[in-house]
Amino acid sequence: MTYEVTVGGPITMSTGDESDARMEQFFDNAVEADGTYFEAGEPPLPPVTTLIKCPECGADRDLTARGTWESPAEITCSAGHCWTPDLGVLPTGRTLMQELLVRVGIDDPDRAA
């Protein structure tokens, strides 16, 4: 089934991966220059996010995503430019299209059966 999701505001996706968690763990266990450990640990690293915007006109609002649960999202801006962002699999284990569908309340149709 092909879905179409219109998003009025900006689409921001967390694109961090497991290496961020490993880096955070490294800092939590890091040794100070004088040989002592950070007592409270370093603050968590900020999440890595990507703002989805049109590569031609820079529009980041009023975007429409079209695709199936299994296909990549084809994004169209309000000026009619189409593109497919290459984000791969997000930290949630889902693709951009799957993440947008989940955000509007549509979960994996195959698992619902």
C-alpha positions in Angstrom: 0.0 0.0 0.0 1.3 3.5 -0.9 1.0 6.1 1.7 1.2 9.9 1.5 2.1 11.9 4.6 2.1 15.8 4.5 4.2 17.5 7.2 3.6 21.2 7.7 6.6 21.8 10.0 10.2 20.8 9.6 11.1 17.1 9.6 14.0 16.5 11.9 15.3 13.0 12.3 17.8 11.6 14.8 20.5 10.1 12.7 22.9 9.2 15.5 24.2 5.6 15.6 25.7 3.2 18.1 29.1 4.9 17.8 27.6 7.9 19.7 26.7 5.6 22.6 30.2 4.1 22.5 31.8 7.6 22.5 29.6 8.6 25.4 30.7 5.5 27.3 34.3 6.3 26.6 33.9 9.9 28.0 32.1 8.5 31.0 35.2 6.3 31.8 37.8 8.8 30.6 40.8 9.5 32.7 41.8 13.1 33.6 45.3 14.3 32.8 46.3 13.9 36.4 45.2 10.2 36.4 41.8 10.6 38.1 38.6 9.6 36.6 35.8 12.1 35.9 33.7 11.6 39.0 30.3 12.5 37.6 31.1 11.6 34.0 30.9 13.9 31.0 27.5 15.2 30.0 25.8 13.1 27.3 26.7 14.0 23.8 23.9 15.9 21.9 21.9 13.8 19.5 22.9 13.9 15.9 19.9 15.2 13.9 19.3 15.9 10.3 16.8 18.5 9.0 15.1 17.3 5.9 15.1 20.1 3.3 14.8 20.4 -0.4 18.2 20.2 -2.1 17.0 22.6 -4.9 15.2 25.4 -3.0 16.0 24.7 0.6 12.3 24.4 1.7 12.0 22.6 5.0 8.2 23.0 5.6 5.1 21.8 3.9 6.8 18.6 2.7 5.0 15.5 1.4 6.4 12.1 1.8 5.2 9.3 -0.5 6.0 5.6 -0.3 5.3 2.2 1.1 6.4 0.7 4.4 9.1 -1.1 2.6 10.2 1.7 0.2 12.3 4.8 0.8 10.4 8.1 1.2 10.1 10.3 -1.9 9.8 13.8 -0.6 8.1 16.6 -2.5 8.4 20.3 -1.4 5.7 22.9 -2.0 7.5 24.1 -5.2 7.2 20.6 -6.7 10.8 19.4 -6.4 11.1 15.7 -5.6 14.0 13.8 -4.0 14.7 10.8 -1.9 16.8 11.5 1.2 19.5 8.9 1.8 19.4 8.5 5.6 19.6 4.7 5.7 18.2 3.0 8.7 17.7 5.4 11.6 18.6 4.6 15.3 15.0 3.4 15.8 15.6 0.6 13.3 13.2 2.2 10.8 13.6 4.0 7.6 12.5 7.7 7.1 9.2 6.6 5.5 8.5 4.1 8.3 9.3 6.8 10.9 7.0 9.3 9.3 4.2 6.7 9.2 4.7 5.8 12.8 4.5 9.5 13.7 1.0 9.7 12.2 -0.1 6.4 13.8 0.5 3.8 11.1 2.6 1.0 12.3 4.0 -1.9 10.3 1.0 -3.2 8.4 2.5 -6.7 8.2 3.0 -7.0 12.0 -0.6 -5.9 12.6 -2.0 -9.1 11.0 
